[in-house]
Amino acid sequence: MKNQPLSMVQLSALATASSVTLSATELVDTLSDYEAEATLLSTSNNTGSDVELLSSFYASYLIALLLVDDLLVRWFIPPWTH
């Protein structure tokens, strides 16, 4: 599902898909694919819409990680150690 750039529209589509066709694990994996793009947005000159998008993205990601009980693994253990 990561063929679209990160946007509020794409986050909305993911939320809809997660309630219909995606499992929580698939949602986490898809959001994880967007993390590099979100990081680039956070280091650029943010506009108001970028701030809103980043806030929505990380809130969604956090909730999805809580749903799969994966918060500590994904956020506190460096990815290169998995």
C-alpha angles and dihedrals in degrees: 000000000000096000092102123073118252109275140139088260091054092047089051090050090051091050090051092046092048091057092048115023112000124080118223090256092053089049091053091048092050093047089047088058088058095050096092091051090049090051091054090050091051092055096047127079099288122221121200091263091052091054091049091047093049092047091050093044096051093042089052092046092049093050092047091051090050090051092057094037090238102122098113095044097049101039107031105033113068112247093234090065096059 
